Each structure stands twice: as structure tokens, then as C-alpha cells.
Amino acid sequence: METNKIIRKHIMESFLFTDDESALQDNASLIAQGLIDSIGIMELVEFVEGSFSIKVDPKEIVPDNLDSVEKMVAFVERKKAA
């Protein structure tokens, strides 16, 4: 399964509680939409670390890396390439 599908599936199941693909746009801000808060961000960090075998440094826990599916996919791909 590709990175985008894995991340989307997790967000849909854990935060939206739906399987309706149209309920989530890849570039939509999860924070601005009220889908995640600080606890949700920490849960996403744990999910990303476990699912993709990467380590997220505390300095990397910023909206530029985790605020949308699109940003998380890019972040994971950069970490895996490093």
C-alpha cells in the first residue's frame, strides 16, 4: 500500500470515523478543520513512526510536516529517503 493510502486510511478511521473518501481532501488542514488537536498530533506521530519505521524528532512536530495528508506523505517520503 502506498504512503498516501496508508495515511488517509488511518485518518479516516481514527479521526473521521468514516470510509467516505470524499470526506477528506489531501491538502486540507487537519488542525484548521478541527479534526486533530495536540493529542491527535501526538497520535499521528506515533502512527507515522510505527507504520513507516521512522523516528520523528520533536523539532519536526510542526504543521509543515503533519497538518494534512499531503504534508505527511511528503514528510514520510523525505524521512525514508534520508
URFEN-V472689 format. One record per pair of residues at least 12 apart in sequence whose C-alpha atoms are under 10 Angstrom apart, sorted by sequence separation. I is the first residue (numbers start at 0). J is the second residue. If there is no record, write none. Layout:
I|J / I|J
//
This chain:
8|20 / 11|23 / 44|56 / 7|20 / 10|23 / 44|57 / 14|29 / 44|59 / 59|74 / 7|23 / 44|60 / 7|24 / 43|60 / 7|25 / 47|65 / 6|25 / 10|29 / 14|33 / 15|34 / 41|60 / 55|74 / 14|34 / 15|35 / 40|60 / 55|75 / 13|34 / 14|35 / 40|61 / 44|65 / 54|75 / 3|25 / 40|62 / 43|65 / 53|75 / 43|66 / 52|75 / 55|78 / 10|34 / 47|71 / 51|75 / 54|78 / 10|35 / 14|39 / 40|65 / 47|72 / 51|76 / 53|78 / 54|79 / 13|39 / 40|66 / 52|78 / 53|79 / 44|71 / 47|74 / 48|75 / 51|78 / 52|79 / 43|71 / 47|75 / 51|79 / 10|39 / 13|42 / 13|43 / 35|66 / 30|62 / 34|66 / 10|43 / 29|62 / 9|43 / 28|62 / 30|65 / 31|66 / 29|65 / 30|66 / 31|67 / 6|43 / 9|46 / 28|65 / 29|66 / 30|67 / 9|47 / 28|66 / 29|67 / 27|66 / 28|67 / 29|68 / 6|46 / 26|66 / 27|67 / 28|68 / 6|47 / 26|67 / 27|68 / 28|69 / 5|47 / 25|67 / 26|68 / 27|69 / 28|70 / 24|67 / 25|68 / 26|69 / 27|70 / 6|50 / 23|67 / 24|68 / 25|69 / 26|70 / 2|47 / 5|50 / 23|68 / 24|69 / 25|70 / 5|51 / 25|71 / 25|72 / 2|50 / 2|51 / 10|67 / 10|68 / 7|67 / 6|67 / 7|68 / 6|68 / 7|69 / 5|68 / 6|69 / 4|68 / 7|71 / 3|68 / 6|71 / 7|72 / 2|68 / 3|69 / 6|72 / 5|72 / 3|71 / 4|72 / 2|71 / 3|72 / 6|75 / 2|72 / 3|73 / 1|72 / 2|73 / 3|75 / 2|75 / 2|76
//
